[in-house]
Amino acid sequence: LKIQDIPRGTTDKTLSVVPGSSFTSHLQQTIADEIIKKPTYFRSSKEDVHDWLGKLEQRFTMVKWSDEQKLQYISIHLQDDAQRWWTQASSVIKTWSSFTEAVTQAFGSTKAQHLAFEKLKWYKQTVHVAMPDSLKLKYLMTGIKDSLKLHVALQDPKTTDVFLLIARKVEDTLSFTSSTPDI
C-alpha cells in the first residue's frame, strides 16, 4: 500500500487504486485465489453456456489472466456432462477462443434448441373473435375427431354455429349406431 492510497481526513473516504501498485496486485491475487477456490461452475446444456462464459470472462478480466491461464484453470469450472466433455475435448482444444467456440457449440445450441422446443410444445393456436369464419372453420376442422371429419365436411358448414350443430349430430348418430346391438 502506498501513501497516496491511504484516505486522508474525514472528508476523503475514497481509496484510489493505482494500476501497478502493490495494492492492485494484492487485490488481483485475492480475486485469482477466489476464482480457483470458488469456481463458477458449468454442468450441462440445461444451463445457459453464454451466461456462464460471460461471468467467467468478467472474473478472468479482473485478474488480467492470459488466454493460456484461462485454459489452464478451466477444468475446475466444469462438472458433470461438461467435465466429461472436456476430458475428451481437451486434447484437441489448445486456445481459449477455440474452447469458447467448442463449448458453445457443444452446449449452447442444444440449450437453445431445447428451449425453442419447449416453447413450441406448449404453444397452442387459439381462435380469435375477430378471425373470419372461414379461418375459424379451418381450425375447427383440424381439431375435430378423425371419425367425424368426413361426415362434417360433406355437410359443408359455412358458419361456426352450423359446424358445431352438425358435429354434435354426427357424433350423437355415430355413438348411437355403435352402441346399438344388431337385432
C-alpha positions as CSV (number, residue, x, y, z in Angstrom):
1,L,0.0,0.0,0.0
2,K,1.4,3.4,-1.0
3,I,0.9,6.6,0.8
4,Q,-1.3,8.1,-1.9
5,D,-3.7,5.1,-1.4
6,I,-4.5,5.9,2.2
7,P,-7.6,8.0,2.8
8,R,-6.9,11.4,4.5
9,G,-9.1,13.2,7.0
10,T,-12.8,12.8,7.5
11,T,-13.9,14.2,4.1
12,D,-11.9,11.9,1.8
13,K,-13.2,8.4,2.3
14,T,-12.2,7.1,-1.1
15,L,-9.4,4.6,-1.7
16,S,-7.7,5.2,-5.1
17,V,-6.3,2.2,-6.7
18,V,-3.3,2.9,-8.8
19,P,-2.6,0.4,-11.6
20,G,0.6,-1.4,-11.0
21,S,0.5,-0.6,-7.2
22,S,1.1,-3.4,-4.7
23,F,-2.5,-2.9,-3.5
24,T,-3.8,-3.7,-7.1
25,S,-1.5,-6.7,-7.3
26,H,-2.7,-7.9,-4.0
27,L,-6.4,-7.4,-5.0
28,Q,-5.8,-9.3,-8.3
29,Q,-4.2,-12.1,-6.4
30,T,-7.1,-12.3,-3.9
31,I,-9.6,-12.5,-6.8
32,A,-7.5,-15.1,-8.6
33,D,-7.5,-17.2,-5.4
34,E,-11.3,-16.8,-5.2
35,I,-11.6,-17.9,-8.9
36,I,-9.7,-21.1,-8.0
37,K,-11.2,-21.8,-4.6
38,K,-14.8,-20.9,-5.5
39,P,-15.2,-21.6,-9.2
40,T,-18.2,-20.5,-11.3
41,Y,-19.5,-24.0,-12.3
42,F,-21.0,-25.1,-15.6
43,R,-22.6,-28.6,-15.7
44,S,-24.7,-29.2,-18.7
45,S,-26.9,-28.0,-21.6
46,K,-29.6,-27.3,-19.0
47,E,-27.7,-24.2,-18.1
48,D,-27.0,-21.1,-20.2
49,V,-23.5,-21.5,-21.6
50,H,-23.4,-17.9,-22.9
51,D,-24.3,-16.5,-19.5
52,W,-21.7,-18.7,-17.8
53,L,-18.9,-17.7,-20.2
54,G,-19.8,-14.0,-19.7
55,K,-19.5,-14.3,-15.9
56,L,-16.3,-16.3,-16.3
57,E,-14.8,-13.7,-18.7
58,Q,-15.6,-10.9,-16.3
59,R,-13.8,-12.7,-13.4
60,F,-10.8,-13.5,-15.6
61,T,-10.6,-9.9,-16.9
62,M,-10.5,-8.6,-13.3
63,V,-7.3,-10.6,-12.6
64,K,-5.9,-10.0,-16.1
65,W,-5.4,-13.7,-16.9
66,S,-3.9,-14.5,-20.2
67,D,-5.8,-16.9,-22.6
68,E,-3.3,-19.6,-21.6
69,Q,-4.1,-19.1,-17.9
70,K,-7.8,-19.2,-18.6
71,L,-7.4,-22.5,-20.4
72,Q,-5.2,-23.9,-17.7
73,Y,-7.8,-23.4,-15.0
74,I,-11.0,-24.1,-16.9
75,S,-11.3,-27.7,-15.8
76,I,-12.0,-26.7,-12.2
77,H,-15.1,-24.8,-13.5
78,L,-16.6,-27.8,-15.2
79,Q,-18.7,-30.5,-13.7
80,D,-20.9,-33.5,-14.7
81,D,-21.6,-33.5,-18.5
82,A,-19.3,-30.5,-19.1
83,Q,-16.5,-32.2,-17.3
84,R,-16.9,-35.4,-19.3
85,W,-17.0,-33.4,-22.5
86,W,-13.8,-31.5,-21.5
87,T,-12.0,-34.8,-20.7
88,Q,-12.5,-35.8,-24.3
89,A,-12.2,-32.4,-26.0
90,S,-9.2,-31.1,-24.1
91,S,-6.7,-33.0,-26.2
92,V,-7.6,-31.0,-29.3
93,I,-8.5,-27.6,-27.8
94,K,-5.4,-25.6,-27.4
95,T,-6.6,-22.0,-27.3
96,W,-9.1,-20.0,-25.2
97,S,-11.0,-18.9,-28.3
98,S,-11.3,-22.5,-29.6
99,F,-12.5,-23.5,-26.1
100,T,-15.3,-20.9,-26.1
101,E,-16.3,-21.8,-29.6
102,A,-16.4,-25.6,-28.8
103,V,-18.2,-25.3,-25.5
104,T,-20.8,-23.0,-27.1
105,Q,-21.2,-25.5,-29.9
106,A,-21.4,-28.5,-27.6
107,F,-23.8,-27.0,-25.1
108,G,-25.2,-23.7,-26.4
109,S,-27.1,-24.9,-29.4
110,T,-28.6,-27.8,-27.5
111,K,-29.9,-25.4,-24.9
112,A,-31.4,-23.1,-27.4
113,Q,-33.0,-25.9,-29.3
114,H,-34.4,-27.4,-26.1
115,L,-35.9,-24.0,-25.1
116,A,-37.4,-23.5,-28.6
117,F,-38.8,-27.0,-28.5
118,E,-40.4,-26.4,-25.0
119,K,-42.0,-23.2,-26.2
120,L,-43.3,-24.8,-29.3
121,K,-44.6,-27.9,-27.4
122,W,-46.7,-25.7,-25.1
123,Y,-47.8,-23.3,-27.8
124,K,-51.4,-23.6,-28.9
125,Q,-53.1,-21.6,-31.6
126,T,-56.4,-20.3,-30.4
127,V,-59.3,-18.9,-32.3
128,H,-59.7,-15.1,-32.0
129,V,-63.0,-13.4,-32.0
130,A,-62.0,-11.1,-34.9
131,M,-60.9,-14.1,-37.0
132,P,-63.1,-14.6,-40.2
133,D,-65.4,-17.6,-40.1
134,S,-63.6,-19.3,-42.9
135,L,-60.4,-19.4,-40.8
136,K,-62.3,-20.5,-37.7
137,L,-63.8,-23.3,-39.6
138,K,-60.4,-24.5,-40.7
139,Y,-59.2,-24.6,-37.1
140,L,-62.3,-26.4,-36.0
141,M,-62.0,-28.9,-38.8
142,T,-58.3,-29.5,-37.9
143,G,-59.2,-30.1,-34.3
144,I,-62.2,-32.4,-34.8
145,K,-62.1,-36.2,-34.2
146,D,-61.0,-38.1,-37.3
147,S,-64.2,-40.2,-37.1
148,L,-66.3,-37.1,-37.6
149,K,-64.2,-35.2,-40.2
150,L,-65.7,-36.8,-43.4
151,H,-69.3,-36.6,-42.2
152,V,-69.0,-32.9,-41.2
153,A,-67.0,-32.0,-44.4
154,L,-69.7,-33.5,-46.5
155,Q,-72.3,-31.1,-45.0
156,D,-70.0,-28.1,-45.9
157,P,-70.9,-25.8,-42.9
158,K,-70.5,-22.1,-43.6
159,T,-70.5,-20.8,-40.0
160,T,-69.1,-22.0,-36.7
161,D,-72.6,-22.4,-35.3
162,V,-73.7,-24.6,-38.1
163,F,-70.4,-26.5,-37.9
164,L,-70.9,-27.2,-34.1
165,L,-74.5,-28.3,-34.7
166,I,-73.5,-30.7,-37.5
167,A,-70.6,-32.1,-35.5
168,R,-72.8,-32.8,-32.4
169,K,-75.4,-34.5,-34.6
170,V,-72.9,-36.7,-36.4
171,E,-71.2,-37.6,-33.1
172,D,-74.5,-38.5,-31.5
173,T,-75.6,-40.5,-34.5
174,L,-72.2,-42.4,-34.6
175,S,-72.3,-43.1,-30.9
176,F,-75.9,-44.4,-31.2
177,T,-75.2,-46.7,-34.1
178,S,-72.0,-48.1,-32.5
179,S,-73.8,-48.8,-29.2
180,T,-77.0,-50.3,-30.7
181,P,-76.6,-54.1,-30.9
182,D,-77.7,-55.8,-34.2
183,I,-81.3,-57.2,-33.9
